[in-house]
Amino acid sequence: MSLLRTQIGLVLLFLFAAGYVHQTPKNCPTPLSRLDLLHALFVHGTLRIDAYDNTPDKATWEGHSYSDKAPGTTVLALPPFVAGALALQAAGVGLDTPEGWLVSSWVACFGSLTLLTAIGAAVLFAWLAHYVPPRSALIATLAVFLGSAPLPYATMLFSHSLVVACVAIALYAIYRYSQQVAEVAPAAASAPEIPLFRSQRWPLLAGFACGWALASEYTAGLVVVAMLFWLILEQRRSLQPWNSSLTPFFIGAIPPLLLIPLYSWLCFGNPFLLPYSVNQSFPAMREGLYAIKWPDPETAWQLLLGPTRGLFFWTPFLALALVGYRELAHNHTRLFWLTYAVPLLQVVVISGRVWDWQAGPTLGPRYLAPMLPLMALPCALAVKRLPKTGLIIAGVSVVLTAFATFVNASPSGNIHNPLTELHWPALLKGSVQPNLGTALGLPPVASLLLYLAVVLGGAAWLIRATPTVHPPPPTPDFRLS
């Protein structure tokens, strides 16, 4: 199977995995804050969410309430939300009924987060396939997108699956730019003229992806800055001083970044006032850098290994990065520092958010999600070296995450081990999230088994159909000439 067909299969598989199930909208404050804003815009034509007093995640200003979330995710979800709301109206279902809340949230997620995250999976695969065999790249991509944060967060209005997709797109765009520079530099003296769009399209795309990631999730800032520095390093390889990558990068980043001051100006009349600054529900948000203080080793341990939110607990596949880093350090020194130092810095900084390290009712450490595409490369190198081990651990990660997503992707931070204290008991009681299987009349367990069968079966088929080595280019058929 060609690599393009593998990418198409990845997109379809993720669309099914994230579209089959949806989290009950009123289970988690963060998605609810964004959904309140979407309802307020469509029903009342205002940014004020006063009519929906159902979440503590809100900014209070001059007696009115506003969503305190970064605006990028809401802007992206607005078109499919409007389409879903109009369809509900045509069907005679009220938007503010329980059914209306569920359907509008489901459609908004699928038409924005799920779709873009699926594309991000295909793009990450393409990036990894430049460094490892296609099958190793595919296994790593499946583990990252179906076995960690992108899957659960694409089933509700969180920003983190979107951020993972944006970072993956930025990585691929910068890689393509570096390849372009490598091809052009030797011939720069004899052929200095390069079409403007060709020379700037990849930095432009990288900037737009990074800008949208930051406009959707402020904790993506460290990775976004790292992408900028990585682009600068690639730019230094160019022998053409006019072919600067920074100008198109910033041109691409500015439009989505302008959403942040625009939203603040429309809400508070001050483009420099972030909504978190006027959140009255959580006074700790006004301490340190929006609740981030000095790094804490115990919090870092919980974020990485604890059963409540631990990254390696819920996605053991990512521990394979420790194997891949060794090869990166020997063969790709700069890539080693990008994929090792930036995730390490993300963990160190986020560990300073001791006040609420669980990050509310969520699955896994959501504030570490921006670093996942960077960890995918050392993990893919480990799969290349240990294919059977990598495949088994990837399968375990996918089963854990898919099962938890299906039952409840919003476990309370007060639950020490959601897997044993929440997910298994809930499944035994027949309590699962809304999904297409139960909507068609299947019992909860049967709908789960169908879900896992399609996800795992589809992944297995893709793996078997993807070559272990890069396929040769197609042979020209001279009979057509």
C-alpha positions in Angstrom: 0.0 0.0 0.0 1.3 3.5 -0.9 2.1 5.9 1.9 -0.7 8.2 0.7 -3.2 5.4 1.2 -1.8 4.8 4.6 -2.4 8.5 5.4 -6.0 8.3 4.1 -6.5 5.2 6.3 -5.2 7.0 9.3 -7.6 9.9 8.8 -10.6 7.5 8.4 -9.6 5.4 11.4 -9.2 8.5 13.7 -12.5 10.0 12.4 -14.2 6.8 13.5 -12.4 6.4 16.8 -13.1 10.0 17.9 -16.5 10.3 16.2 -18.0 7.1 17.5 -18.1 8.3 21.1 -18.7 11.7 22.7 -18.4 12.9 26.2 -21.5 14.1 28.0 -21.2 17.9 27.7 -21.9 18.8 31.3 -19.3 16.5 32.8 -16.4 18.8 32.5 -16.1 22.6 33.1 -13.5 23.4 30.4 -15.4 22.1 27.4 -18.6 23.5 28.9 -17.2 27.0 29.1 -16.5 26.9 25.3 -19.9 25.3 24.6 -21.6 28.0 26.7 -19.9 30.6 24.5 -21.1 28.9 21.3 -24.7 28.7 22.6 -24.5 32.3 23.7 -23.3 33.4 20.2 -25.9 31.5 18.3 -29.0 31.9 20.6 -28.4 35.4 22.1 -25.9 36.9 19.7 -23.5 37.8 22.5 -20.1 36.8 24.0 -21.6 36.9 27.5 -22.5 33.5 28.9 -24.7 34.9 31.7 -27.6 32.7 30.6 -25.6 29.6 31.3 -24.5 29.5 34.9 -23.1 25.9 34.8 -19.3 26.2 34.9 -16.6 27.8 37.2 -14.4 28.3 34.2 -15.6 31.8 33.4 -14.3 35.4 33.7 -16.4 37.9 35.5 -16.3 41.5 34.4 -18.6 44.4 35.3 -21.3 42.0 36.4 -21.2 39.7 33.4 -19.7 36.3 32.7 -17.5 35.3 29.8 -15.6 32.1 28.8 -12.1 32.3 30.2 -10.6 30.0 27.6 -8.3 30.9 24.7 -10.5 31.7 21.7 -8.9 29.6 19.0 -10.7 26.4 19.7 -14.1 28.1 19.9 -13.5 30.0 16.6 -12.6 26.7 14.9 -15.7 24.9 16.3 -18.1 27.8 15.4 -19.0 26.8 11.8 -19.8 23.1 12.5 -21.7 24.2 15.6 -23.9 26.6 13.6 -24.5 23.8 11.1 -25.5 21.4 13.8 -27.7 24.0 15.5 -29.5 24.7 12.2 -30.0 21.0 11.6 -31.5 20.7 15.1 -33.9 23.6 14.4 -35.0 21.9 11.2 -35.7 18.7 13.1 -37.7 20.6 15.7 -35.2 19.9 18.5 -34.4 22.8 20.9 -30.7 23.8 21.0 -30.9 24.3 24.8 -32.5 20.9 25.5 -30.3 18.0 26.8 -30.5 16.5 23.3 -29.6 19.8 21.7 -26.5 20.2 24.0 -25.3 16.8 23.2 -25.8 16.8 19.4 -24.5 20.4 19.0 -21.3 19.5 21.0 -20.8 16.3 19.1 -21.2 18.0 15.7 -19.0 20.9 16.7 -16.2 18.6 17.9 -16.4 16.3 14.9 -16.4 19.1 12.4 -13.4 20.8 13.9 -11.2 19.1 16.5 -11.7 15.5 15.2 -11.2 16.4 11.6 -8.1 18.5 12.1 -6.6 16.0 14.6 -7.1 13.2 12.0 -5.3 15.3 9.5 -2.6 15.9 12.1 -2.1 12.2 12.5 -1.5 11.8 8.7 0.9 14.7 8.7 2.9 13.3 11.7 3.1 9.9 10.0 4.6 11.7 6.9 7.2 13.5 9.1 8.2 10.3 10.9 8.4 8.3 7.7 11.4 10.5 6.7 13.4 9.1 9.6 12.2 5.6 10.1 10.5 2.8 8.0 6.8 3.5 7.2 5.6 0.7 9.4 7.5 2.0 12.4 6.2 5.5 11.7 2.7 4.2 11.5 2.9 2.3 14.8 4.2 5.4 16.6 1.5 7.6 15.1 -1.3 5.2 16.1 0.1 5.0 19.6 0.3 8.8 19.9 -3.1 9.6 18.4 -5.2 6.7 19.5 -3.3 5.8 22.7 -2.8 9.2 24.3 -4.3 12.7 24.6 -5.6 13.3 21.0 -8.3 10.6 21.2 -10.1 11.6 24.5 -9.7 15.4 23.9 -11.1 15.1 20.4 -14.4 13.8 21.9 -15.1 17.1 23.8 -14.3 20.8 23.4 -10.8 20.7 24.9 -8.0 22.3 22.9 -5.3 19.7 23.4 -6.0 17.4 20.4 -6.0 20.5 18.2 -2.6 21.6 19.6 -1.1 18.2 19.0 -2.2 18.4 15.4 -0.9 21.9 15.0 2.5 21.0 16.4 2.7 18.0 14.0 1.9 20.2 11.1 4.5 22.7 12.1 7.1 20.0 12.4 6.4 18.7 9.0 6.3 22.2 7.4 9.7 23.0 8.9 11.1 19.7 7.7 9.9 20.4 4.2 11.4 23.9 4.4 14.8 22.4 5.5 14.7 20.0 2.6 13.9 22.9 0.2 16.9 24.8 1.6 19.2 21.8 1.2 18.2 21.4 -2.4 18.4 25.1 -3.3 21.6 26.1 -1.4 24.1 24.3 -3.6 22.7 26.0 -6.7 22.1 29.4 -5.1 24.9 31.1 -7.0 23.8 29.9 -10.4 20.1 30.0 -9.9 19.2 32.6 -7.3 15.7 33.2 -8.4 13.1 31.0 -6.6 9.4 31.5 -6.9 8.2 33.6 -3.9 5.4 31.2 -2.9 7.6 28.2 -3.2 10.2 29.7 -1.0 7.8 30.9 1.7 4.9 28.5 1.8 6.3 26.1 4.4 7.4 28.7 6.9 4.0 30.4 6.4 2.2 27.1 7.2 4.5 26.5 10.2 3.7 30.0 11.5 0.0 29.6 11.0 -0.1 26.2 12.8 2.0 27.5 15.7 -0.1 30.6 16.0 -3.3 28.6 16.1 -1.9 26.3 18.7 -1.1 29.2 21.0 -4.4 30.9 20.3 -6.1 27.7 21.4 -4.0 26.7 24.4 -1.6 29.0 26.3 0.4 26.0 27.7 1.5 25.3 24.1 3.8 28.4 24.4 7.0 26.5 25.2 6.7 24.2 22.2 5.7 27.1 19.9 8.8 29.0 20.8 10.8 25.8 20.3 9.4 25.5 16.8 10.5 29.1 16.0 14.0 28.4 17.2 14.1 25.2 15.2 13.0 27.1 12.1 15.8 29.6 12.7 18.4 26.9 12.9 17.1 25.5 9.6 17.2 29.0 8.1 20.9 29.3 8.9 21.6 26.5 6.3 20.4 28.8 3.5 22.9 30.6 1.4 20.3 33.1 0.2 20.0 36.0 2.7 16.8 37.3 1.1 15.1 33.9 1.6 14.3 34.6 5.3 11.9 32.2 6.9 11.0 34.4 9.8 8.9 36.9 7.8 6.5 34.3 6.4 6.5 32.5 9.8 5.2 35.6 11.6 2.9 36.5 8.7 1.3 33.1 9.2 1.2 33.3 13.0 -0.2 36.8 13.4 -3.8 36.2 12.2 -4.6 33.4 14.7 -2.7 35.2 17.4 -4.8 38.3 16.9 -7.8 36.3 18.1 -6.4 36.6 21.7 -6.4 40.4 22.0 -9.5 40.7 19.9 -11.5 38.5 22.2 -10.2 40.4 25.3 -11.0 43.7 23.7 -14.6 42.6 22.8 -15.2 41.2 26.3 -13.3 43.7 28.5 -12.4 46.7 26.4 -8.8 45.9 27.0 -6.8 43.8 24.5 -4.1 43.1 27.0 -6.3 41.6 29.8 -6.4 37.8 29.6 -9.7 36.3 30.9 -7.8 34.2 33.4 -6.9 37.4 35.3 -10.6 38.0 36.2 -11.6 34.4 37.0 -13.3 34.7 40.4 -13.7 30.9 41.0 -10.0 30.1 41.3 -8.0 32.8 43.1 -4.9 30.7 42.7 -4.9 31.5 39.0 -3.8 35.0 39.9 -0.6 33.7 41.7 2.6 33.1 39.9 2.3 32.9 36.1 -1.4 32.0 36.0 -0.9 29.5 38.8 2.5 28.2 37.6 5.2 28.6 40.3 8.5 26.9 41.0 9.0 23.3 39.7 7.9 20.6 42.1 9.5 17.1 41.9 6.5 15.3 43.4 4.1 16.9 41.0 6.4 16.0 38.1 6.4 12.4 39.4 2.6 12.4 39.4 2.4 13.9 35.9 4.7 11.2 34.5 4.1 8.0 36.5 1.1 8.4 38.9 -2.1 6.5 38.2 -4.3 9.6 38.4 -2.8 11.5 35.5 0.5 9.8 34.7 1.7 10.1 31.1 3.5 6.8 31.2 0.8 5.1 33.2 -1.9 5.9 30.6 0.4 5.7 27.6 3.3 3.3 28.4 4.3 3.4 24.7 5.9 6.8 25.3 8.4 5.3 27.6 10.1 3.8 24.5 11.4 7.3 23.8 14.2 6.5 26.3 15.4 3.9 23.8 15.1 6.1 20.8 16.9 9.1 22.4 20.2 7.1 22.2 20.1 6.8 18.5 19.0 10.5 18.1 21.9 11.6 20.3 24.4 9.7 18.1 23.0 10.4 14.6 20.8 13.5 14.8 22.2 15.7 17.6 20.0 18.7 16.9 16.9 16.6 16.7 17.8 15.0 20.0 17.9 18.3 21.8 14.6 19.4 20.2 12.8 16.1 21.1 14.4 15.7 24.5 15.0 19.1 26.0 11.7 20.7 25.0 9.5 17.9 26.5 11.7 17.9 29.6 11.3 21.7 29.9 7.5 21.3 29.5 7.4 18.8 32.4 9.5 21.0 34.6 7.4 24.1 34.0 4.0 22.4 34.3 5.1 20.7 37.5 5.0 24.2 39.0 1.2 24.1 38.8 1.0 22.4 42.1 -2.4 24.0 42.9 -4.2 21.9 40.4 -1.8 19.5 38.8 -4.7 17.1 38.0 -6.1 19.9 35.7 -9.7 19.2 36.6 -11.7 16.2 35.5 -9.6 15.0 32.6 -7.8 11.9 31.3 -4.0 12.0 31.6 -1.8 15.1 31.9 -3.4 17.4 29.4 -0.9 20.2 29.9 1.8 17.9 28.6 0.0 17.2 25.4 1.9 19.8 23.2 5.1 17.8 23.6 3.6 14.5 22.3 4.6 15.0 18.6 8.2 15.6 19.6 8.3 12.4 21.6 6.9 10.5 18.7 10.2 10.5 16.8 12.3 8.8 19.5 9.5 6.4 20.0 9.4 5.6 16.3 13.1 4.9 16.4 12.6 2.5 19.3 9.9 0.7 17.3 12.4 0.4 14.4 14.8 -1.3 16.8 12.3 -3.3 18.8 9.3 -3.9 16.4 7.5 -6.6 18.4 7.9 -4.8 21.7 6.8 -1.5 20.2 3.8 -3.1 18.6 2.7 -4.8 21.9 3.1 -1.7 24.0 1.4 0.5 21.4 -1.6 -1.9 21.5 -1.7 -1.7 25.3 -1.7 2.1 25.1 -4.5 2.2 22.5 -6.7 -0.3 24.4 -6.2 1.7 27.7 -7.0 5.0 26.2 -9.8 3.9 24.0 -11.5 2.0 26.9 -11.2 5.0 29.2 -12.4 7.4 26.5 -15.4 5.2 25.8 -16.4 4.9 29.5 -15.5 8.3 30.9 -12.7 10.7 29.7 -13.5 13.1 32.5 -12.5 11.4 35.8 -12.3 13.6 38.8 -8.9 14.6 40.2 -9.9 13.1 43.5 -9.9 9.6 42.1 -6.5 8.0 42.7 -6.7 5.4 40.0 -9.6 6.0 37.6 -9.0 2.8 35.8 -9.8 0.6 38.8 -12.0 3.0 40.8 -14.1 4.5 38.0 -13.8 2.9 34.5 -14.2 -0.8 35.4 -17.0 -0.3 37.9 -18.8 2.1 35.5 -18.7 -0.5 32.7 -20.0 -3.3 34.9 -22.9 -1.0 35.7 -23.5 -0.3 32.0 -22.6 3.4 32.4 -20.7 4.6 29.3 -20.5 7.8 27.3 -23.0 8.5 24.5 -21.9 6.6 21.4 -23.2 5.4 18.0 -23.5 1.8 19.2 -25.9 2.5 22.1 -27.7 5.0 19.8 -28.4 2.1 17.5 -29.7 -0.1 20.4 -26.6 -2.1 21.3 -26.0 -2.8 25.0 -23.1 -0.8 26.5 -20.6 -3.8 26.6 -21.5 -4.8 23.0 -21.1 -1.2 21.8 -17.6 -1.1 23.5 -16.6 -4.4 21.9 -17.7 -3.2 18.5 -15.7 0.0 19.0 -12.5 -1.8 20.1 -12.9 -4.3 17.3 -13.1 -1.6 14.6 -10.3 0.5 16.1 -7.9 -2.4 16.7 -8.9 -4.2 13.6 -8.5 -1.1 11.5 -5.1 -0.4 13.1 -3.9 -4.0 12.5 -5.0 -3.9 8.9 -3.1 -0.6 8.3 0.0 -2.0 9.9 -0.1 -5.1 7.8 -0.7 -3.2 4.6 2.1 -0.6 5.3 5.5 -1.6 4.0 8.4 -2.2 6.4 10.7 -0.3 4.0 10.1 2.7 1.9 8.4 1.6 -1.4 10.3 2.4 -4.6 9.0 5.3 -6.8 6.5 4.2 -9.5 8.1 3.0 -12.7 7.1 5.2 -15.7 4.9 3.5 -18.2 6.5 4.5 -21.5 3.7 2.9 -23.4 1.6 6.0 -22.5 4.1 8.4 -24.0 
